[in-house]
Amino acid sequence: MPDAEETLRSAYNAFNTRDIDAAVGLMHEDVDWPNAWEGGRVVGRDAVRDYWRRQFEAISSQVEPEGFSEEPDGSITVDVHQVVHDAGTGALLSDSHVRHRYRFEGGLITRMDVLED
């Protein structure tokens, strides 16, 4: 898990600094990613890049990983503190804790899921 945790920390940092290219560079070319903002899923680096660009125009979110655990199937679950503001007004939209689950192949992220409580 150390390599996976390092990769995920880098991905969260890149997301928070809006370095989209660095974040998607940590993903498999056919990554399967949740479109948690609009609904559904997107597939592929370009689709994730486009999704985040649309998202950042409307909302400004910061996601801070607080804990990592390896699941029996080899996936990694991350406990995340997520704060979301309106991108235009700066108004706080949510301050919550969520869980993300990641799958890897060849050191790259192949899938991410937002877990429901």
Jmol script that loads the backbone (N, CA, C; Angstrom):
load data "model"
ATOM      1  N   MET A   1       0.792  -1.211   0.000  1.00  0.00           N
ATOM      2  CA  MET A   1       0.000   0.000   0.000  1.00  0.00           C
ATOM      3  C   MET A   1       0.836   1.278   0.000  1.00  0.00           C
ATOM      4  N   PRO A   2       2.097   1.284   0.444  1.00  0.00           N
ATOM      5  CA  PRO A   2       2.840   2.555   0.463  1.00  0.00           C
ATOM      6  C   PRO A   2       2.865   3.268  -0.890  1.00  0.00           C
ATOM      7  N   ASP A   3       3.086   2.540  -1.990  1.00  0.00           N
ATOM      8  CA  ASP A   3       3.099   3.182  -3.301  1.00  0.00           C
ATOM      9  C   ASP A   3       1.728   3.729  -3.662  1.00  0.00           C
ATOM     10  N   ALA A   4       0.682   2.976  -3.368  1.00  0.00           N
ATOM     11  CA  ALA A   4      -0.680   3.423  -3.654  1.00  0.00           C
ATOM     12  C   ALA A   4      -1.009   4.660  -2.829  1.00  0.00           C
ATOM     13  N   GLU A   5      -0.631   4.652  -1.565  1.00  0.00           N
ATOM     14  CA  GLU A   5      -0.902   5.826  -0.720  1.00  0.00           C
ATOM     15  C   GLU A   5      -0.160   7.050  -1.244  1.00  0.00           C
ATOM     16  N   GLU A   6       1.078   6.874  -1.643  1.00  0.00           N
ATOM     17  CA  GLU A   6       1.855   8.000  -2.191  1.00  0.00           C
ATOM     18  C   GLU A   6       1.198   8.532  -3.469  1.00  0.00           C
ATOM     19  N   THR A   7       0.767   7.624  -4.335  1.00  0.00           N
ATOM     20  CA  THR A   7       0.083   8.029  -5.567  1.00  0.00           C
ATOM     21  C   THR A   7      -1.184   8.805  -5.245  1.00  0.00           C
ATOM     22  N   LEU A   8      -1.967   8.310  -4.295  1.00  0.00           N
ATOM     23  CA  LEU A   8      -3.215   8.980  -3.942  1.00  0.00           C
ATOM     24  C   LEU A   8      -2.968  10.332  -3.283  1.00  0.00           C
ATOM     25  N   ARG A   9      -1.977  10.427  -2.425  1.00  0.00           N
ATOM     26  CA  ARG A   9      -1.648  11.731  -1.826  1.00  0.00           C
ATOM     27  C   ARG A   9      -1.275  12.728  -2.915  1.00  0.00           C
ATOM     28  N   SER A  10      -0.507  12.266  -3.896  1.00  0.00           N
ATOM     29  CA  SER A  10      -0.133  13.138  -5.019  1.00  0.00           C
ATOM     30  C   SER A  10      -1.365  13.552  -5.819  1.00  0.00           C
ATOM     31  N   ALA A  11      -2.290  12.623  -6.026  1.00  0.00           N
ATOM     32  CA  ALA A  11      -3.512  12.926  -6.776  1.00  0.00           C
ATOM     33  C   ALA A  11      -4.377  13.954  -6.038  1.00  0.00           C
ATOM     34  N   TYR A  12      -4.550  13.775  -4.735  1.00  0.00           N
ATOM     35  CA  TYR A  12      -5.336  14.745  -3.968  1.00  0.00           C
ATOM     36  C   TYR A  12      -4.669  16.116  -3.986  1.00  0.00           C
ATOM     37  N   ASN A  13      -3.366  16.151  -3.840  1.00  0.00           N
ATOM     38  CA  ASN A  13      -2.645  17.430  -3.876  1.00  0.00           C
ATOM     39  C   ASN A  13      -2.822  18.104  -5.234  1.00  0.00           C
ATOM     40  N   ALA A  14      -2.676  17.339  -6.309  1.00  0.00           N
ATOM     41  CA  ALA A  14      -2.832  17.900  -7.652  1.00  0.00           C
ATOM     42  C   ALA A  14      -4.251  18.426  -7.849  1.00  0.00           C
ATOM     43  N   PHE A  15      -5.254  17.690  -7.377  1.00  0.00           N
ATOM     44  CA  PHE A  15      -6.643  18.141  -7.474  1.00  0.00           C
ATOM     45  C   PHE A  15      -6.821  19.462  -6.721  1.00  0.00           C
ATOM     46  N   ASN A  16      -6.307  19.520  -5.505  1.00  0.00           N
ATOM     47  CA  ASN A  16      -6.484  20.716  -4.677  1.00  0.00           C
ATOM     48  C   ASN A  16      -5.790  21.945  -5.251  1.00  0.00           C
ATOM     49  N   THR A  17      -4.700  21.745  -5.980  1.00  0.00           N
ATOM     50  CA  THR A  17      -3.982  22.870  -6.589  1.00  0.00           C
ATOM     51  C   THR A  17      -4.438  23.105  -8.031  1.00  0.00           C
ATOM     52  N   ARG A  18      -5.428  22.323  -8.469  1.00  0.00           N
ATOM     53  CA  ARG A  18      -6.011  22.407  -9.810  1.00  0.00           C
ATOM     54  C   ARG A  18      -5.001  22.082 -10.905  1.00  0.00           C
ATOM     55  N   ASP A  19      -4.043  21.230 -10.577  1.00  0.00           N
ATOM     56  CA  ASP A  19      -3.089  20.732 -11.565  1.00  0.00           C
ATOM     57  C   ASP A  19      -3.691  19.467 -12.184  1.00  0.00           C
ATOM     58  N   ILE A  20      -4.672  19.683 -13.052  1.00  0.00           N
ATOM     59  CA  ILE A  20      -5.449  18.588 -13.617  1.00  0.00           C
ATOM     60  C   ILE A  20      -4.555  17.603 -14.368  1.00  0.00           C
ATOM     61  N   ASP A  21      -3.601  18.122 -15.132  1.00  0.00           N
ATOM     62  CA  ASP A  21      -2.744  17.226 -15.911  1.00  0.00           C
ATOM     63  C   ASP A  21      -1.924  16.303 -15.015  1.00  0.00           C
ATOM     64  N   ALA A  22      -1.432  16.827 -13.887  1.00  0.00           N
ATOM     65  CA  ALA A  22      -0.675  15.975 -12.958  1.00  0.00           C
ATOM     66  C   ALA A  22      -1.582  14.906 -12.359  1.00  0.00           C
ATOM     67  N   ALA A  23      -2.810  15.282 -12.018  1.00  0.00           N
ATOM     68  CA  ALA A  23      -3.739  14.318 -11.415  1.00  0.00           C
ATOM     69  C   ALA A  23      -4.110  13.217 -12.406  1.00  0.00           C
ATOM     70  N   VAL A  24      -4.494  13.579 -13.623  1.00  0.00           N
ATOM     71  CA  VAL A  24      -4.888  12.546 -14.576  1.00  0.00           C
ATOM     72  C   VAL A  24      -3.685  11.737 -15.051  1.00  0.00           C
ATOM     73  N   GLY A  25      -2.495  12.275 -14.901  1.00  0.00           N
ATOM     74  CA  GLY A  25      -1.289  11.514 -15.225  1.00  0.00           C
ATOM     75  C   GLY A  25      -1.068  10.327 -14.307  1.00  0.00           C
ATOM     76  N   LEU A  26      -1.747  10.320 -13.166  1.00  0.00           N
ATOM     77  CA  LEU A  26      -1.658   9.214 -12.215  1.00  0.00           C
ATOM     78  C   LEU A  26      -2.723   8.158 -12.477  1.00  0.00           C
ATOM     79  N   MET A  27      -3.496   8.367 -13.529  1.00  0.00           N
ATOM     80  CA  MET A  27      -4.610   7.482 -13.863  1.00  0.00           C
ATOM     81  C   MET A  27      -4.309   6.672 -15.118  1.00  0.00           C
ATOM     82  N   HIS A  28      -4.894   5.487 -15.168  1.00  0.00           N
ATOM     83  CA  HIS A  28      -4.842   4.651 -16.360  1.00  0.00           C
ATOM     84  C   HIS A  28      -5.562   5.391 -17.491  1.00  0.00           C
ATOM     85  N   GLU A  29      -5.150   5.186 -18.725  1.00  0.00           N
ATOM     86  CA  GLU A  29      -5.772   5.898 -19.846  1.00  0.00           C
ATOM     87  C   GLU A  29      -7.268   5.617 -19.959  1.00  0.00           C
ATOM     88  N   ASP A  30      -7.727   4.467 -19.468  1.00  0.00           N
ATOM     89  CA  ASP A  30      -9.151   4.123 -19.499  1.00  0.00           C
ATOM     90  C   ASP A  30      -9.785   4.172 -18.111  1.00  0.00           C
ATOM     91  N   VAL A  31      -9.321   5.070 -17.271  1.00  0.00           N
ATOM     92  CA  VAL A  31      -9.827   5.183 -15.905  1.00  0.00           C
ATOM     93  C   VAL A  31     -11.356   5.325 -15.910  1.00  0.00           C
ATOM     94  N   ASP A  32     -11.988   4.707 -14.932  1.00  0.00           N
ATOM     95  CA  ASP A  32     -13.440   4.765 -14.737  1.00  0.00           C
ATOM     96  C   ASP A  32     -13.670   5.612 -13.489  1.00  0.00           C
ATOM     97  N   TRP A  33     -14.288   6.789 -13.657  1.00  0.00           N
ATOM     98  CA  TRP A  33     -14.355   7.789 -12.600  1.00  0.00           C
ATOM     99  C   TRP A  33     -15.796   8.228 -12.349  1.00  0.00           C
ATOM    100  N   PRO A  34     -16.211   8.408 -11.092  1.00  0.00           N
ATOM    101  CA  PRO A  34     -17.576   8.862 -10.835  1.00  0.00           C
ATOM    102  C   PRO A  34     -17.743  10.342 -11.161  1.00  0.00           C
ATOM    103  N   ASN A  35     -18.856  10.669 -11.770  1.00  0.00           N
ATOM    104  CA  ASN A  35     -19.220  12.060 -11.987  1.00  0.00           C
ATOM    105  C   ASN A  35     -20.163  12.416 -10.837  1.00  0.00           C
ATOM    106  N   ALA A  36     -19.568  12.609  -9.671  1.00  0.00           N
ATOM    107  CA  ALA A  36     -20.354  12.815  -8.454  1.00  0.00           C
ATOM    108  C   ALA A  36     -21.117  14.138  -8.483  1.00  0.00           C
ATOM    109  N   TRP A  37     -20.659  15.072  -9.266  1.00  0.00           N
ATOM    110  CA  TRP A  37     -21.272  16.396  -9.319  1.00  0.00           C
ATOM    111  C   TRP A  37     -22.511  16.406 -10.221  1.00  0.00           C
ATOM    112  N   GLU A  38     -22.415  15.804 -11.418  1.00  0.00           N
ATOM    113  CA  GLU A  38     -23.512  15.823 -12.377  1.00  0.00           C
ATOM    114  C   GLU A  38     -24.293  14.503 -12.417  1.00  0.00           C
ATOM    115  N   GLY A  39     -23.669  13.441 -11.930  1.00  0.00           N
ATOM    116  CA  GLY A  39     -24.284  12.125 -11.958  1.00  0.00           C
ATOM    117  C   GLY A  39     -23.675  11.244 -13.031  1.00  0.00           C
ATOM    118  N   GLY A  40     -23.662   9.966 -12.786  1.00  0.00           N
ATOM    119  CA  GLY A  40     -23.126   9.007 -13.742  1.00  0.00           C
ATOM    120  C   GLY A  40     -21.637   8.793 -13.555  1.00  0.00           C
ATOM    121  N   ARG A  41     -20.980   8.373 -14.638  1.00  0.00           N
ATOM    122  CA  ARG A  41     -19.550   8.083 -14.606  1.00  0.00           C
ATOM    123  C   ARG A  41     -18.929   8.606 -15.897  1.00  0.00           C
ATOM    124  N   VAL A  42     -17.632   8.838 -15.846  1.00  0.00           N
ATOM    125  CA  VAL A  42     -16.874   9.193 -17.043  1.00  0.00           C
ATOM    126  C   VAL A  42     -15.745   8.184 -17.192  1.00  0.00           C
ATOM    127  N   VAL A  43     -15.331   7.942 -18.429  1.00  0.00           N
ATOM    128  CA  VAL A  43     -14.291   6.958 -18.690  1.00  0.00           C
ATOM    129  C   VAL A  43     -13.198   7.594 -19.542  1.00  0.00           C
ATOM    130  N   GLY A  44     -11.963   7.452 -19.070  1.00  0.00           N
ATOM    131  CA  GLY A  44     -10.807   7.952 -19.800  1.00  0.00           C
ATOM    132  C   GLY A  44     -10.269   9.248 -19.216  1.00  0.00           C
ATOM    133  N   ARG A  45      -8.970   9.449 -19.397  1.00  0.00           N
ATOM    134  CA  ARG A  45      -8.310  10.649 -18.865  1.00  0.00           C
ATOM    135  C   ARG A  45      -8.934  11.936 -19.392  1.00  0.00           C
ATOM    136  N   ASP A  46      -9.203  11.992 -20.700  1.00  0.00           N
ATOM    137  CA  ASP A  46      -9.775  13.211 -21.270  1.00  0.00           C
ATOM    138  C   ASP A  46     -11.149  13.503 -20.685  1.00  0.00           C
ATOM    139  N   ALA A  47     -11.931  12.467 -20.447  1.00  0.00           N
ATOM    140  CA  ALA A  47     -13.265  12.663 -19.872  1.00  0.00           C
ATOM    141  C   ALA A  47     -13.167  13.177 -18.437  1.00  0.00           C
ATOM    142  N   VAL A  48     -12.216  12.669 -17.654  1.00  0.00           N
ATOM    143  CA  VAL A  48     -12.015  13.169 -16.286  1.00  0.00           C
ATOM    144  C   VAL A  48     -11.564  14.629 -16.341  1.00  0.00           C
ATOM    145  N   ARG A  49     -10.640  14.930 -17.229  1.00  0.00           N
ATOM    146  CA  ARG A  49     -10.142  16.302 -17.381  1.00  0.00           C
ATOM    147  C   ARG A  49     -11.290  17.252 -17.713  1.00  0.00           C
ATOM    148  N   ASP A  50     -12.144  16.880 -18.664  1.00  0.00           N
ATOM    149  CA  ASP A  50     -13.278  17.728 -19.050  1.00  0.00           C
ATOM    150  C   ASP A  50     -14.281  17.883 -17.907  1.00  0.00           C
ATOM    151  N   TYR A  51     -14.546  16.795 -17.211  1.00  0.00           N
ATOM    152  CA  TYR A  51     -15.469  16.829 -16.072  1.00  0.00           C
ATOM    153  C   TYR A  51     -14.970  17.804 -15.009  1.00  0.00           C
ATOM    154  N   TRP A  52     -13.685  17.695 -14.661  1.00  0.00           N
ATOM    155  CA  TRP A  52     -13.150  18.588 -13.633  1.00  0.00           C
ATOM    156  C   TRP A  52     -13.161  20.042 -14.084  1.00  0.00           C
ATOM    157  N   ARG A  53     -12.877  20.315 -15.339  1.00  0.00           N
ATOM    158  CA  ARG A  53     -12.920  21.703 -15.822  1.00  0.00           C
ATOM    159  C   ARG A  53     -14.320  22.285 -15.666  1.00  0.00           C
ATOM    160  N   ARG A  54     -15.346  21.504 -16.026  1.00  0.00           N
ATOM    161  CA  ARG A  54     -16.724  21.971 -15.844  1.00  0.00           C
ATOM    162  C   ARG A  54     -17.027  22.184 -14.360  1.00  0.00           C
ATOM    163  N   GLN A  55     -16.598  21.223 -13.551  1.00  0.00           N
ATOM    164  CA  GLN A  55     -16.862  21.294 -12.111  1.00  0.00           C
ATOM    165  C   GLN A  55     -16.220  22.530 -11.498  1.00  0.00           C
ATOM    166  N   PHE A  56     -14.967  22.805 -11.845  1.00  0.00           N
ATOM    167  CA  PHE A  56     -14.236  23.926 -11.240  1.00  0.00           C
ATOM    168  C   PHE A  56     -14.818  25.281 -11.643  1.00  0.00           C
ATOM    169  N   GLU A  57     -15.568  25.333 -12.741  1.00  0.00           N
ATOM    170  CA  GLU A  57     -16.233  26.574 -13.118  1.00  0.00           C
ATOM    171  C   GLU A  57     -17.393  26.891 -12.184  1.00  0.00           C
ATOM    172  N   ALA A  58     -17.982  25.861 -11.566  1.00  0.00           N
ATOM    173  CA  ALA A  58     -19.164  26.048 -10.725  1.00  0.00           C
ATOM    174  C   ALA A  58     -18.874  25.930  -9.232  1.00  0.00           C
ATOM    175  N   ILE A  59     -18.005  24.992  -8.871  1.00  0.00           N
ATOM    176  CA  ILE A  59     -17.719  24.787  -7.449  1.00  0.00           C
ATOM    177  C   ILE A  59     -16.217  24.700  -7.225  1.00  0.00           C
ATOM    178  N   SER A  60     -15.829  25.063  -6.032  1.00  0.00           N
ATOM    179  CA  SER A  60     -14.424  24.986  -5.627  1.00  0.00           C
ATOM    180  C   SER A  60     -14.350  24.036  -4.435  1.00  0.00           C
ATOM    181  N   SER A  61     -13.754  22.882  -4.652  1.00  0.00           N
ATOM    182  CA  SER A  61     -13.694  21.903  -3.572  1.00  0.00           C
ATOM    183  C   SER A  61     -12.252  21.612  -3.184  1.00  0.00           C
ATOM    184  N   GLN A  62     -12.074  21.328  -1.912  1.00  0.00           N
ATOM    185  CA  GLN A  62     -10.794  20.894  -1.358  1.00  0.00           C
ATOM    186  C   GLN A  62     -11.042  19.552  -0.697  1.00  0.00           C
ATOM    187  N   VAL A  63     -10.170  18.593  -0.992  1.00  0.00           N
ATOM    188  CA  VAL A  63     -10.313  17.254  -0.440  1.00  0.00           C
ATOM    189  C   VAL A  63      -9.012  16.865   0.251  1.00  0.00           C
ATOM    190  N   GLU A  64      -9.101  16.592   1.540  1.00  0.00           N
ATOM    191  CA  GLU A  64      -7.916  16.256   2.325  1.00  0.00           C
ATOM    192  C   GLU A  64      -8.027  14.820   2.831  1.00  0.00           C
ATOM    193  N   PRO A  65      -7.138  13.949   2.371  1.00  0.00           N
ATOM    194  CA  PRO A  65      -7.172  12.570   2.871  1.00  0.00           C
ATOM    195  C   PRO A  65      -6.783  12.517   4.339  1.00  0.00           C
ATOM    196  N   GLU A  66      -7.557  11.756   5.114  1.00  0.00           N
ATOM    197  CA  GLU A  66      -7.301  11.656   6.550  1.00  0.00           C
ATOM    198  C   GLU A  66      -6.909  10.252   6.978  1.00  0.00           C
ATOM    199  N   GLY A  67      -7.146   9.267   6.141  1.00  0.00           N
ATOM    200  CA  GLY A  67      -6.778   7.895   6.482  1.00  0.00           C
ATOM    201  C   GLY A  67      -6.866   7.005   5.258  1.00  0.00           C
ATOM    202  N   PHE A  68      -6.003   5.992   5.231  1.00  0.00           N
ATOM    203  CA  PHE A  68      -5.936   5.049   4.119  1.00  0.00           C
ATOM    204  C   PHE A  68      -6.045   3.637   4.675  1.00  0.00           C
ATOM    205  N   SER A  69      -6.822   2.787   4.002  1.00  0.00           N
ATOM    206  CA  SER A  69      -6.875   1.388   4.423  1.00  0.00           C
ATOM    207  C   SER A  69      -6.952   0.498   3.185  1.00  0.00           C
ATOM    208  N   GLU A  70      -6.233  -0.605   3.266  1.00  0.00           N
ATOM    209  CA  GLU A  70      -6.242  -1.569   2.173  1.00  0.00           C
ATOM    210  C   GLU A  70      -7.348  -2.576   2.423  1.00  0.00           C
ATOM    211  N   GLU A  71      -8.166  -2.815   1.403  1.00  0.00           N
ATOM    212  CA  GLU A  71      -9.282  -3.740   1.495  1.00  0.00           C
ATOM    213  C   GLU A  71      -8.820  -5.149   1.115  1.00  0.00           C
ATOM    214  N   PRO A  72      -9.560  -6.189   1.532  1.00  0.00           N
ATOM    215  CA  PRO A  72      -9.182  -7.563   1.198  1.00  0.00           C
ATOM    216  C   PRO A  72      -9.006  -7.819  -0.297  1.00  0.00           C
ATOM    217  N   ASP A  73      -9.740  -7.072  -1.135  1.00  0.00           N
ATOM    218  CA  ASP A  73      -9.628  -7.271  -2.586  1.00  0.00           C
ATOM    219  C   ASP A  73      -8.470  -6.473  -3.206  1.00  0.00           C
ATOM    220  N   GLY A  74      -7.696  -5.775  -2.362  1.00  0.00           N
ATOM    221  CA  GLY A  74      -6.553  -5.005  -2.851  1.00  0.00           C
ATOM    222  C   GLY A  74      -6.861  -3.553  -3.152  1.00  0.00           C
ATOM    223  N   SER A  75      -8.134  -3.167  -3.134  1.00  0.00           N
ATOM    224  CA  SER A  75      -8.473  -1.763  -3.346  1.00  0.00           C
ATOM    225  C   SER A  75      -8.078  -0.954  -2.108  1.00  0.00           C
ATOM    226  N   ILE A  76      -8.033   0.354  -2.267  1.00  0.00           N
ATOM    227  CA  ILE A  76      -7.655   1.259  -1.179  1.00  0.00           C
ATOM    228  C   ILE A  76      -8.827   2.181  -0.889  1.00  0.00           C
ATOM    229  N   THR A  77      -9.213   2.258   0.384  1.00  0.00           N
ATOM    230  CA  THR A  77     -10.261   3.175   0.815  1.00  0.00           C
ATOM    231  C   THR A  77      -9.612   4.353   1.526  1.00  0.00           C
ATOM    232  N   VAL A  78     -10.065   5.559   1.161  1.00  0.00           N
ATOM    233  CA  VAL A  78      -9.519   6.784   1.735  1.00  0.00           C
ATOM    234  C   VAL A  78     -10.639   7.535   2.441  1.00  0.00           C
ATOM    235  N   ASP A  79     -10.417   7.867   3.711  1.00  0.00           N
ATOM    236  CA  ASP A  79     -11.323   8.741   4.446  1.00  0.00           C
ATOM    237  C   ASP A  79     -10.916  10.175   4.127  1.00  0.00           C
ATOM    238  N   VAL A  80     -11.877  10.970   3.669  1.00  0.00           N
ATOM    239  CA  VAL A  80     -11.583  12.294   3.117  1.00  0.00           C
ATOM    240  C   VAL A  80     -12.444  13.359   3.784  1.00  0.00           C
ATOM    241  N   HIS A  81     -11.804  14.491   4.129  1.00  0.00           N
ATOM    242  CA  HIS A  81     -12.545  15.673   4.562  1.00  0.00           C
ATOM    243  C   HIS A  81     -12.720  16.538   3.320  1.00  0.00           C
ATOM    244  N   GLN A  82     -13.972  16.799   2.961  1.00  0.00           N
ATOM    245  CA  GLN A  82     -14.290  17.517   1.725  1.00  0.00           C
ATOM    246  C   GLN A  82     -15.039  18.805   2.054  1.00  0.00           C
ATOM    247  N   VAL A  83     -14.508  19.926   1.562  1.00  0.00           N
ATOM    248  CA  VAL A  83     -15.148  21.228   1.748  1.00  0.00           C
ATOM    249  C   VAL A  83     -15.418  21.807   0.363  1.00  0.00           C
ATOM    250  N   VAL A  84     -16.686  22.194   0.128  1.00  0.00           N
ATOM    251  CA  VAL A  84     -17.092  22.680  -1.193  1.00  0.00           C
ATOM    252  C   VAL A  84     -17.688  24.079  -1.059  1.00  0.00           C
ATOM    253  N   HIS A  85     -17.177  24.995  -1.905  1.00  0.00           N
ATOM    254  CA  HIS A  85     -17.676  26.365  -1.967  1.00  0.00           C
ATOM    255  C   HIS A  85     -18.212  26.648  -3.369  1.00  0.00           C
ATOM    256  N   ASP A  86     -19.128  27.592  -3.467  1.00  0.00           N
ATOM    257  CA  ASP A  86     -19.571  28.086  -4.765  1.00  0.00           C
ATOM    258  C   ASP A  86     -18.396  28.830  -5.395  1.00  0.00           C
ATOM    259  N   ALA A  87     -18.051  28.502  -6.630  1.00  0.00           N
ATOM    260  CA  ALA A  87     -16.890  29.106  -7.282  1.00  0.00           C
ATOM    261  C   ALA A  87     -17.080  30.598  -7.524  1.00  0.00           C
ATOM    262  N   GLY A  88     -18.303  31.046  -7.712  1.00  0.00           N
ATOM    263  CA  GLY A  88     -18.554  32.454  -7.989  1.00  0.00           C
ATOM    264  C   GLY A  88     -18.643  33.315  -6.755  1.00  0.00           C
ATOM    265  N   THR A  89     -19.373  32.834  -5.749  1.00  0.00           N
ATOM    266  CA  THR A  89     -19.629  33.658  -4.559  1.00  0.00           C
ATOM    267  C   THR A  89     -18.737  33.311  -3.382  1.00  0.00           C
ATOM    268  N   GLY A  90     -18.163  32.114  -3.395  1.00  0.00           N
ATOM    269  CA  GLY A  90     -17.365  31.669  -2.251  1.00  0.00           C
ATOM    270  C   GLY A  90     -18.200  31.114  -1.114  1.00  0.00           C
ATOM    271  N   ALA A  91     -19.521  31.084  -1.288  1.00  0.00           N
ATOM    272  CA  ALA A  91     -20.402  30.581  -0.232  1.00  0.00           C
ATOM    273  C   ALA A  91     -20.132  29.099   0.026  1.00  0.00           C
ATOM    274  N   LEU A  92     -20.125  28.734   1.300  1.00  0.00           N
ATOM    275  CA  LEU A  92     -19.930  27.343   1.690  1.00  0.00           C
ATOM    276  C   LEU A  92     -21.152  26.526   1.283  1.00  0.00           C
ATOM    277  N   LEU A  93     -20.916  25.466   0.504  1.00  0.00           N
ATOM    278  CA  LEU A  93     -21.997  24.578   0.082  1.00  0.00           C
ATOM    279  C   LEU A  93     -22.049  23.319   0.928  1.00  0.00           C
ATOM    280  N   SER A  94     -20.878  22.806   1.312  1.00  0.00           N
ATOM    281  CA  SER A  94     -20.860  21.638   2.192  1.00  0.00           C
ATOM    282  C   SER A  94     -19.496  21.479   2.835  1.00  0.00           C
ATOM    283  N   ASP A  95     -19.522  20.882   4.014  1.00  0.00           N
ATOM    284  CA  ASP A  95     -18.314  20.534   4.767  1.00  0.00           C
ATOM    285  C   ASP A  95     -18.614  19.154   5.340  1.00  0.00           C
ATOM    286  N   SER A  96     -18.001  18.131   4.745  1.00  0.00           N
ATOM    287  CA  SER A  96     -18.389  16.776   5.110  1.00  0.00           C
ATOM    288  C   SER A  96     -17.205  15.820   5.061  1.00  0.00           C
ATOM    289  N   HIS A  97     -17.445  14.628   5.545  1.00  0.00           N
ATOM    290  CA  HIS A  97     -16.474  13.544   5.446  1.00  0.00           C
ATOM    291  C   HIS A  97     -17.057  12.498   4.508  1.00  0.00           C
ATOM    292  N   VAL A  98     -16.242  12.067   3.565  1.00  0.00           N
ATOM    293  CA  VAL A  98     -16.659  11.076   2.581  1.00  0.00           C
ATOM    294  C   VAL A  98     -15.605   9.986   2.515  1.00  0.00           C
ATOM    295  N   ARG A  99     -15.957   8.896   1.842  1.00  0.00           N
ATOM    296  CA  ARG A  99     -14.988   7.811   1.636  1.00  0.00           C
ATOM    297  C   ARG A  99     -14.885   7.535   0.153  1.00  0.00           C
ATOM    298  N   HIS A 100     -13.654   7.426  -0.319  1.00  0.00           N
ATOM    299  CA  HIS A 100     -13.364   7.115  -1.713  1.00  0.00           C
ATOM    300  C   HIS A 100     -12.663   5.759  -1.763  1.00  0.00           C
ATOM    301  N   ARG A 101     -13.002   4.959  -2.749  1.00  0.00           N
ATOM    302  CA  ARG A 101     -12.327   3.665  -2.928  1.00  0.00           C
ATOM    303  C   ARG A 101     -11.673   3.643  -4.309  1.00  0.00           C
ATOM    304  N   TYR A 102     -10.417   3.211  -4.333  1.00  0.00           N
ATOM    305  CA  TYR A 102      -9.619   3.203  -5.561  1.00  0.00           C
ATOM    306  C   TYR A 102      -9.156   1.802  -5.896  1.00  0.00           C
ATOM    307  N   ARG A 103      -9.074   1.556  -7.200  1.00  0.00           N
ATOM    308  CA  ARG A 103      -8.469   0.333  -7.733  1.00  0.00           C
ATOM    309  C   ARG A 103      -7.298   0.757  -8.616  1.00  0.00           C
ATOM    310  N   PHE A 104      -6.277  -0.095  -8.635  1.00  0.00           N
ATOM    311  CA  PHE A 104      -5.039   0.204  -9.357  1.00  0.00           C
ATOM    312  C   PHE A 104      -4.667  -0.924 -10.301  1.00  0.00           C
ATOM    313  N   GLU A 105      -3.936  -0.556 -11.334  1.00  0.00           N
ATOM    314  CA  GLU A 105      -3.320  -1.528 -12.232  1.00  0.00           C
ATOM    315  C   GLU A 105      -2.006  -0.916 -12.708  1.00  0.00           C
ATOM    316  N   GLY A 106      -0.920  -1.644 -12.516  1.00  0.00           N
ATOM    317  CA  GLY A 106       0.377  -1.144 -12.951  1.00  0.00           C
ATOM    318  C   GLY A 106       0.759   0.173 -12.306  1.00  0.00           C
ATOM    319  N   GLY A 107       0.319   0.393 -11.073  1.00  0.00           N
ATOM    320  CA  GLY A 107       0.651   1.618 -10.353  1.00  0.00           C
ATOM    321  C   GLY A 107      -0.212   2.815 -10.703  1.00  0.00           C
ATOM    322  N   LEU A 108      -1.189   2.635 -11.612  1.00  0.00           N
ATOM    323  CA  LEU A 108      -2.071   3.730 -12.013  1.00  0.00           C
ATOM    324  C   LEU A 108      -3.495   3.475 -11.508  1.00  0.00           C
ATOM    325  N   ILE A 109      -4.207   4.547 -11.229  1.00  0.00           N
ATOM    326  CA  ILE A 109      -5.593   4.454 -10.779  1.00  0.00           C
ATOM    327  C   ILE A 109      -6.457   4.010 -11.955  1.00  0.00           C
ATOM    328  N   THR A 110      -7.219   2.923 -11.767  1.00  0.00           N
ATOM    329  CA  THR A 110      -8.108   2.447 -12.828  1.00  0.00           C
ATOM    330  C   THR A 110      -9.580   2.749 -12.543  1.00  0.00           C
ATOM    331  N   ARG A 111      -9.907   2.946 -11.267  1.00  0.00           N
ATOM    332  CA  ARG A 111     -11.301   3.206 -10.899  1.00  0.00           C
ATOM    333  C   ARG A 111     -11.363   3.901  -9.552  1.00  0.00           C
ATOM    334  N   MET A 112     -12.323   4.815  -9.438  1.00  0.00           N
ATOM    335  CA  MET A 112     -12.610   5.445  -8.152  1.00  0.00           C
ATOM    336  C   MET A 112     -14.109   5.401  -7.936  1.00  0.00           C
ATOM    337  N   ASP A 113     -14.506   5.134  -6.699  1.00  0.00           N
ATOM    338  CA  ASP A 113     -15.913   5.138  -6.310  1.00  0.00           C
ATOM    339  C   ASP A 113     -16.069   5.990  -5.067  1.00  0.00           C
ATOM    340  N   VAL A 114     -17.174   6.709  -4.986  1.00  0.00           N
ATOM    341  CA  VAL A 114     -17.556   7.416  -3.766  1.00  0.00           C
ATOM    342  C   VAL A 114     -18.475   6.470  -3.020  1.00  0.00           C
ATOM    343  N   LEU A 115     -18.093   6.105  -1.803  1.00  0.00           N
ATOM    344  CA  LEU A 115     -18.861   5.121  -1.043  1.00  0.00           C
ATOM    345  C   LEU A 115     -20.007   5.784  -0.301  1.00  0.00           C
ATOM    346  N   GLU A 116     -21.129   5.118  -0.307  1.00  0.00           N
ATOM    347  CA  GLU A 116     -22.301   5.571   0.434  1.00  0.00           C
ATOM    348  C   GLU A 116     -22.233   5.028   1.848  1.00  0.00           C
ATOM    349  N   ASP A 117     -22.758   5.792   2.805  1.00  0.00           N
ATOM    350  CA  ASP A 117     -22.795   5.312   4.186  1.00  0.00           C
ATOM    351  C   ASP A 117     -23.857   4.254   4.352  1.00  0.00           C
TER     352      ASP A 117
END
end "model"
wireframe off; spacefill off
backbone 0.3
color backbone group
